[in-house]
Every structure is written in C-alpha cells, then in structure tokens.
Amino acid sequence: MNWTEEFRPTKINDIIGQHKFVEDARTWVKRNKMPNLLLHGPPGTGKTTASIVMAREFLGDDFKTNFLEINASQDRKLETVRQTIYNFLTSSSISGQVMKFVLLDEIDGMTRDAQRALKRTMERSVNTTFVITCNDSYGVDDALKSRCANYLFQPLPEEVQVERLTTILVGLHNLVEVEESHLNLVQKIVENCSGDFRRAINEVQACIFSDAKVDEFINATTKHYENALTRLLAGNSSGMEYLSGLVRKGQSVKDICNKLLQSVMNMDLDDSTKFMCIATVGEMEWRSRSVSPKVLIAWFCSQIMKNKRK
C-alpha cells in the first residue's frame, strides 16, 4: 500500500507543521461549527489531508454519504458547479444528517466563470461547509477568498519531516530506533524534496523497496535536467526537447523549476553562469502565473542560450 495513504493523518492532532490551523480546528470542533475554508500553499503540505480530517471530525459515520470531493483542475467546467454540487446539496442523507462537506481540490485550475458561479452556491447553501484548496491563491477569484477563512500551509520544516518519516520506519520494522543507513536516506531525500512531504514519503518508500543507494536514487531524478542544461549552455537547442516533453506529460512548471534549481546548484559552473541560470529559473517560476507552460519552456531555453553567448 502507498505510504502516503497508509499513514495519512485521520485526526486533528495528527496534522503536523500547521500549528495555527490545528489550533483553530480544535476550537471549531468544540463549538461544532466551522467557516468555509481556503487552504493554499505548496504541494505536499497537507491541505487535502486537513480538509478530509475536518470532514471526518464533523460528519463521523456519515462521512461517505455527506462528503463530496471534486478535483477542480479536472472538472473545470461551469456545469460541475451547477449540476454535480447542486445535486449533492439537494439530496437527502439516509441517516438524516443535515450537515454536508464539499471539498474543491486545486480550484486554481477551475475556470473563472465556474468560480464565480460557485460563490452564489456557497451563499445559498444551508448546513454545508466548503473547503477550497490550491497551490497558488492568485488563481482564486477574490470573491471566493472573501467568503472563506484563508490559511497558508507552509512547507514542513525538514526536522519535522525527518522525525515523522523516522517514526514511520521504526513502526514498519518494529525497531527500537531507526538504523543509521535509513536515517541518512531520510535526511538526504527530505533535503532533495524542497518541503514537499508527500513526495518525500513516496521517494523514501521507492528507495527502500528498490534497495537503491540514496545518492544514486537522487541523482537519477536530476541527471536528465543537468544534461538538458548542459546542452542549452553549449548552444544546442535539443535541450529544450526534454523539458518540453515534461510539460506534455503533465508536469507543472513549478516542479520543473525546483528540479532545475537543484541541478544548477549541483553542476560545476562558473559563478556568472550559475547566477544567470538561477535568475532565469526564478523568472520562469514567476512568469508561470500568466504564461502557458509550453511557451514558458521555450522562453526559458532561449534565455539560457542567448545569455550564455553574451
């Protein structure tokens, strides 16, 4: 079983790193009432998990029938708001439970028209809590933001991730304490994942199950980026083919930027070239809010090639 599911928190006290949210969540449970929520922040910080935990706390045994989860980046159309959500809200619960939860995951991928339609649905809904999650709050309509309590989920500190992963390994292997080799693996992978705890869990699991050396495992994820950068810096446009291929496979520009930055830091480059690459990666991530991924990758590659020739 995937560790991200097997060890997903099920109670408020199990949520790690998001202290302000946990503190307020305890208060909502005591009062048996909570506001609509907008949870935003980088991937792997626990937004979806926190949403599901709150739904379970309030719905109890009616969780399966009174909880609706929609991936808004996939169900982008206005019809989703008008039909799927409306049908869910107007249906009666078998147990008579009147409270319902709607989770809209990755709402920054939903069209603006659908977001605007949602605000009226939220206003008219009775005994329904809406929880909205997104990586970038800039992609959320201001009218929706104002109808929710906003919480920024920050990347978990590395020491918190290491402690949690160590606890998982100790429990899995029935150990008194984790072996030094496993601790070394955990620490290096956490450093490599840039705050994305979900990815850290997956990579630790993959590394252990494949019995791979941690350095080889990490290098395997960055060597292709380094090769692409090397070709671009040499004036060879073939480096763009690999990066463009990642976009076609659905990888986000933000993830590509993180890997490119890690690759630049690992490469043996002179200072001026290294700083130029870092600045260009940073600008690409900033531009990703308004420029399509395919165009952005082409722009990045042209900038690297052009600036290197100067």
Residue pairs with C-beta under 8 A, 6 or more apart in sequence:
2 202
2 205
3 168
3 201
3 202
3 204
3 205
4 198
4 201
4 202
7 168
7 201
8 49
8 52
9 15
9 16
9 46
9 49
9 53
10 53
10 56
11 53
11 57
12 22
12 25
12 26
12 29
12 53
12 54
12 57
13 22
14 53
15 21
15 22
15 25
15 46
15 49
15 50
15 53
16 46
16 156
16 160
16 164
17 45
17 46
17 154
17 156
17 157
17 160
17 197
18 45
18 46
18 50
18 151
18 153
18 154
20 151
21 39
21 50
21 151
21 153
24 149
24 151
25 34
25 50
25 53
25 54
25 57
28 34
28 35
28 54
29 57
29 58
32 58
34 54
34 58
34 129
35 129
35 148
35 149
36 122
36 129
36 130
36 131
36 132
36 147
36 148
36 149
37 51
37 54
37 129
37 130
37 131
37 132
37 148
37 149
37 151
38 132
38 133
38 134
38 137
38 140
38 144
38 145
38 148
38 149
38 150
38 151
39 47
39 50
39 51
39 131
39 132
39 133
39 134
39 151
39 153
40 47
40 133
40 134
40 135
40 136
40 137
40 140
40 150
40 151
40 152
40 153
41 47
41 135
41 152
41 153
41 154
41 155
42 135
42 153
42 154
42 155
42 195
42 196
42 254
43 135
43 196
43 198
43 199
43 254
43 255
44 155
44 193
44 195
44 196
44 197
44 198
44 199
44 200
45 153
45 154
45 155
45 156
45 195
45 196
45 197
46 153
46 156
46 197
47 133
47 153
48 103
48 105
48 133
50 153
51 103
51 105
51 131
51 133
52 67
52 69
52 103
54 101
54 129
54 131
55 63
55 67
55 101
55 103
55 129
55 131
56 63
58 99
58 101
58 129
59 66
59 67
59 97
59 99
59 100
59 101
61 95
62 93
62 95
62 97
65 93
65 94
65 95
65 97
66 93
66 97
66 99
66 100
66 101
67 100
67 101
67 103
68 84
68 85
68 88
68 100
68 101
68 102
68 103
69 103
69 105
70 80
70 84
70 85
70 102
70 103
70 104
70 105
71 105
71 106
72 80
72 104
72 105
72 106
72 107
72 108
72 109
72 110
72 114
73 105
73 106
73 108
73 109
73 110
74 109
75 84
75 110
76 109
76 110
76 111
76 114
77 111
77 114
78 111
78 113
78 114
78 117
80 110
80 114
81 114
81 117
81 118
81 121
82 117
85 102
85 118
85 121
86 121
88 100
88 102
89 100
89 102
89 121
89 125
89 128
93 100
98 127
99 127
99 128
99 129
100 127
100 128
100 129
101 128
101 129
101 131
102 128
102 129
102 130
102 131
103 131
103 133
104 110
104 118
104 130
104 131
104 132
104 133
105 133
106 133
106 134
106 135
107 115
107 132
107 133
107 134
107 139
107 140
107 144
108 134
108 135
108 136
108 137
108 138
108 139
108 140
109 139
110 118
112 141
115 140
115 141
115 143
115 144
116 141
116 143
118 130
118 144
119 141
119 143
119 144
119 147
122 130
122 144
122 147
123 147
130 148
132 140
132 144
132 148
134 140
135 254
136 289
137 145
137 150
138 289
139 289
154 195
155 194
155 195
155 196
155 197
156 195
156 197
158 187
158 190
158 191
161 190
161 197
161 200
162 183
162 186
162 187
162 190
164 197
165 186
165 190
165 200
165 201
165 204
166 178
166 182
166 183
166 186
168 201
169 175
169 178
169 182
169 186
169 204
170 176
170 177
170 178
178 186
182 208
184 214
185 204
185 207
185 208
185 214
186 204
188 214
188 215
188 218
189 200
189 203
189 204
189 207
189 214
189 217
189 218
190 200
192 203
192 218
192 221
192 262
193 199
193 200
193 203
194 258
194 262
203 217
206 212
206 217
207 214
207 217
210 217
221 259
222 259
222 262
222 263
222 266
224 242
225 242
225 259
225 260
225 262
225 263
226 263
226 266
226 267
227 239
227 242
228 239
228 240
228 242
228 243
229 239
229 260
229 263
229 264
229 267
229 277
229 304
230 239
230 267
231 237
231 238
231 239
232 239
232 240
232 301
232 304
232 305
232 308
233 269
233 273
233 277
233 304
233 305
233 308
235 305
235 308
235 309
237 301
237 305
239 301
240 297
240 298
240 301
243 256
243 297
243 300
243 301
244 294
244 297
244 298
246 256
247 253
247 256
247 293
247 294
247 297
252 293
253 284
253 285
253 288
253 293
253 296
253 297
254 285
254 288
256 297
257 281
257 282
257 284
257 285
257 288
260 277
260 281
261 278
261 281
264 274
264 277
264 278
264 281
265 274
267 274
269 277
273 308
276 304
276 307
276 308
277 304
280 300
280 303
280 304
280 307
281 300
283 303
284 296
284 299
284 300
287 296
287 299
288 296
291 299
